Amino acid sequence: MDKLLEVNELTKQYSQGNVIARVILTAADHVSFYIKPAEIFTLAGESGCGKTTTAKIVLGFEEATSGTIVHNGKPQTRKEKVWITEGVQAIFQDPFSTFNPLRTVDSYFHETVQNFKLARTKQEAIDHIDKKLRLVGLSYQEFAGKYPNEFSGGQLQRISIARALVTDPKLIIADEPVSMVDASLRMSIVNLFKKLRDELGVSILYITHDLATAYYVSDRIAIMFRGNIIEMGSVEQVLMNPRHPYSKLLRDSIPQADPKLRWTSTVTLSELEQEEYLRRGCKFAGRCPEVMDICKGVVPADLSVDGVLVKCHKYSDTQKG
């Protein structure tokens, strides 16, 4: 199978305000992408771009307004989301909110083993859990009987990853998994993702605003802005030679090593976020340094530029002519 997960024309709308002054915001606007077996695919963009909303719908935590999701050739439906437990697991941003502070962390692992009937005896369960913990550089003896507050943030995030691995998933959805981890430990986490891909054949949907780790860990990447995928392709093509003006701005916001240059170019979330979501035409037109008249009223089409999907009028035939 060449596609493990397919997301087709996924749309999610929210209403704000009251009956008299109701506003419809489209948090995900006809989002389409796929993930291949043993691939790390990244959804990247600033806060409020729609990447986490997309992840929640893929996981079944929220209902899509329209669109389809297919996993292993099996469509997700409102009534049937069993496929989520048949090989899809999630890792979230805050490892401390993942675990109840009043429960020992090993109890979660034993509960999963029991629910999925992964062991016949207690010792088999311990051996199975220990095997998963060793994949992330820990052991059963190190964490048995301990509570979440007895671990560092980095340790607890690695425990979260081990917990996701207990059911031998083929797809892990990681939503900002390193944003709350100390900078010195981030590379150990992303290196672990590469190890899972290379040694176990696990695919990862990596969701982040951090383009530095995205570049290091990803095979392919999609840049999102206000609910739209505005550029998608191999990580080398998109981040080393970005076509869309927003992708260029986002890439240039990565801090430089020289402290004098560190803050010369930054991206800040617009104070008029709702206005951008409701804007006709290109959502980025209000901030784009290359804006044209057509951008303000016509939604750009998805165009292929050297094998990269780009949602931008500057590449359309009408503008070239």
C-alpha positions in Angstrom: 0.0 0.0 0.0 1.6 3.3 -1.1 -0.7 5.5 1.1 -1.2 4.7 4.8 -3.4 7.7 5.5 -5.3 9.9 3.0 -7.0 13.2 3.9 -9.3 14.5 1.2 -10.9 17.9 1.0 -11.2 18.1 4.8 -13.2 21.1 6.0 -14.1 22.2 9.5 -16.2 25.3 10.2 -17.0 27.0 13.5 -19.7 29.6 14.2 -19.0 32.5 16.5 -21.3 35.1 17.9 -25.1 35.0 18.4 -28.0 34.5 16.1 -28.1 38.2 15.1 -24.3 38.5 14.4 -23.1 35.0 13.6 -19.7 34.6 11.9 -18.6 31.3 10.3 -14.9 30.6 10.5 -13.3 27.9 8.4 -10.5 26.5 10.5 -9.6 23.8 7.9 -10.5 24.6 4.3 -10.5 21.7 1.9 -7.2 20.3 3.3 -5.8 17.3 1.4 -2.6 15.3 1.9 -1.4 11.7 2.3 1.2 9.9 4.3 3.1 6.9 3.0 4.3 3.9 5.1 7.5 4.7 7.0 7.3 8.4 6.3 7.4 11.5 8.5 5.0 14.1 7.1 4.8 17.5 8.7 2.0 20.1 9.0 3.7 23.4 9.9 2.6 26.9 10.5 2.1 29.6 13.2 -0.5 29.3 15.9 -4.1 29.4 14.6 -3.3 28.1 11.1 -5.5 25.0 11.5 -2.9 22.2 11.9 -4.1 21.1 15.3 -7.8 21.2 14.2 -6.8 18.9 11.3 -5.0 16.5 13.7 -8.1 16.4 16.0 -10.3 15.5 13.1 -7.9 12.8 11.9 -7.9 11.3 15.5 -11.7 11.4 15.7 -11.8 14.0 18.5 -13.8 16.4 16.3 -16.2 15.9 13.5 -15.4 17.3 10.0 -17.9 19.6 8.4 -17.0 17.8 5.1 -14.3 15.7 3.5 -13.0 12.2 4.0 -10.3 10.4 5.9 -9.0 6.9 4.8 -6.6 4.8 6.9 -5.2 1.6 5.5 -7.9 1.8 2.8 -10.7 2.0 5.4 -12.8 5.2 5.5 -13.5 6.9 8.8 -17.2 7.4 9.5 -19.1 9.1 12.2 -20.3 5.8 13.6 -17.1 3.8 13.1 -13.8 5.0 14.3 -12.4 1.7 15.4 -9.5 2.1 13.1 -8.0 4.7 15.5 -7.3 1.9 17.9 -6.0 -0.4 15.2 -2.7 1.2 14.6 -3.0 5.0 15.2 -1.8 6.6 18.4 -1.2 10.2 19.5 1.4 12.2 21.4 0.5 15.6 22.7 2.2 18.9 23.5 2.2 18.8 27.3 3.4 15.5 28.8 2.3 16.5 32.3 -1.4 16.9 31.2 -1.2 13.5 29.5 -1.0 11.7 32.8 -3.1 12.0 36.0 -0.9 13.2 38.8 -2.6 10.9 41.2 -1.9 7.7 39.1 1.4 5.9 38.6 2.6 6.1 35.0 3.0 2.3 34.8 -0.8 1.8 35.5 -1.5 3.4 32.0 0.7 0.9 30.3 -0.8 -2.1 32.1 -4.3 -0.8 31.3 -3.5 -0.6 27.6 -1.9 -4.1 27.6 -5.0 -5.5 29.3 -7.5 -3.7 27.1 -5.8 -4.9 23.9 -5.0 -8.4 25.3 -1.3 -8.0 24.5 -0.1 -10.4 27.3 -1.3 -13.5 29.1 0.5 -13.0 32.4 1.8 -10.1 34.4 5.4 -11.0 33.6 4.6 -11.0 29.9 3.0 -7.6 30.3 6.1 -6.2 32.1 8.4 -7.7 29.4 6.3 -6.1 26.7 6.2 -2.7 28.4 10.0 -2.9 29.1 10.6 -3.5 25.4 8.8 -0.4 24.4 10.5 1.7 27.1 13.9 0.6 25.9 13.1 2.0 22.5 13.0 5.4 24.1 16.0 4.9 26.3 14.2 3.9 29.5 13.4 0.7 31.4 10.5 -0.7 33.3 12.5 -0.7 36.6 13.2 3.0 36.2 9.5 4.0 36.1 7.5 1.3 37.9 5.4 2.7 40.8 6.4 6.3 40.1 4.1 9.3 39.6 4.3 11.9 36.8 5.9 14.6 39.0 8.9 12.3 39.7 10.0 12.7 36.1 11.4 15.6 34.1 9.5 16.9 31.1 11.8 15.2 28.7 11.5 11.8 30.5 7.8 12.1 30.6 7.5 12.9 26.9 9.6 9.9 26.1 7.3 7.8 28.4 4.4 9.3 26.3 6.0 8.0 23.2 6.6 4.6 24.7 3.0 4.4 25.8 2.0 5.2 22.2 4.2 2.3 21.0 2.6 -0.3 23.3 0.0 -1.2 20.6 2.6 -1.4 17.8 0.9 1.5 15.8 1.8 2.1 12.2 0.9 5.8 12.5 1.7 8.3 15.3 0.2 11.7 15.3 2.6 14.0 17.3 1.1 17.5 18.0 3.9 19.9 19.0 5.7 17.1 20.8 8.9 19.1 21.6 7.5 22.6 22.2 7.4 22.2 26.0 10.6 20.1 26.2 13.9 21.8 27.2 15.8 22.9 24.1 18.7 20.5 24.9 16.3 17.5 24.8 14.4 18.4 21.6 16.9 16.7 19.3 16.8 13.5 21.3 13.0 13.4 20.7 13.1 14.1 17.0 16.0 11.6 16.6 13.7 9.1 18.3 11.0 9.8 15.6 13.6 9.1 12.9 14.6 5.8 14.7 10.9 4.7 14.8 10.6 5.4 11.1 13.8 3.7 10.0 13.8 0.7 12.4 10.1 0.0 13.0 8.6 1.4 9.8 6.3 3.8 11.8 4.8 6.8 10.0 4.5 10.1 11.8 2.2 13.1 11.3 4.4 15.7 12.9 2.6 19.0 13.8 4.8 21.9 14.6 5.5 25.6 14.3 9.3 24.9 14.7 10.7 24.8 11.1 14.2 23.9 12.4 13.1 20.5 13.8 10.7 20.1 10.9 13.6 20.4 8.4 15.7 17.9 10.4 13.1 15.2 10.8 10.6 15.5 7.9 10.4 13.7 4.6 7.6 15.9 3.2 6.0 19.0 4.6 2.9 21.1 4.2 2.8 24.8 5.2 -0.6 25.9 6.5 -2.0 29.4 6.8 -5.5 30.3 8.0 -6.9 26.8 7.3 -5.3 26.4 3.9 -2.3 24.3 2.8 -0.4 27.0 0.8 2.7 24.9 -0.1 3.5 21.2 0.0 6.4 19.1 -1.2 9.6 17.5 -0.1 11.1 19.3 3.0 14.2 20.2 0.9 12.2 21.9 -1.8 9.8 23.7 0.5 12.2 25.0 3.1 15.3 25.5 1.1 13.6 27.1 -1.9 10.1 28.3 -0.7 7.8 29.5 -3.5 4.9 31.0 -1.5 5.6 34.4 0.1 4.3 33.2 3.4 6.6 30.1 3.3 9.5 32.5 2.7 8.5 34.7 5.6 8.1 31.7 7.9 11.4 30.3 6.9 13.2 33.6 7.4 11.7 33.8 10.9 14.0 31.0 12.1 16.5 32.7 14.6 20.0 33.1 13.3 23.1 32.0 15.2 24.5 35.5 15.2 22.7 37.3 18.1 22.9 40.6 16.2 20.8 39.0 13.4 18.6 36.9 15.7 15.5 39.2 15.7 15.9 40.9 12.4 13.0 39.0 10.8 10.2 37.6 12.8 6.6 36.4 12.2 3.9 37.7 14.6 0.4 36.5 14.6 -1.9 39.2 13.2 -4.1 41.0 15.7 -6.8 40.8 13.1 -6.8 37.0 12.9 -10.5 36.7 12.4 -10.3 39.2 9.6 -7.7 37.0 7.8 -9.9 33.9 8.2 -12.9 35.8 6.7 -10.9 37.5 3.9 -12.0 36.9 0.3 -9.3 35.7 -2.0 -5.9 34.8 -0.6 -5.9 34.8 3.2 -2.3 36.1 3.2 -3.0 39.1 1.0 -3.1 41.5 3.9 0.5 40.7 4.9 2.0 39.6 1.6 4.9 41.7 0.2 4.0 40.5 -3.3 0.3 41.1 -3.2 -1.6 41.8 -6.5 -5.1 43.0 -7.1 -6.3 39.5 -8.0 -5.2 38.2 -4.6 -7.7 40.4 -2.8 -10.8 38.9 -4.4 -10.0 35.5 -6.0 -9.0 32.4 -4.1 -5.8 31.1 -5.7 -5.8 27.6 -7.2 -3.5 24.7 -6.1 -0.7 24.8 -8.7 2.2 22.4 -9.3 5.5 24.2 -9.5 8.5 21.9 -10.0 6.7 19.1 -8.2 5.7 21.4 -5.3 2.0 22.3 -4.6 1.7 26.1 -4.3 -1.5 28.0 -3.6 -0.4 31.4 -5.1 -1.6 33.6 -8.0 2.0 34.6 -8.9 2.4 31.2 -10.5 -0.8 31.1 -12.5 -0.8 31.3 -16.3 -2.8 34.5 -16.3 -0.2 36.3 -14.2 2.7 34.9 -16.2 1.1 36.2 -19.4 
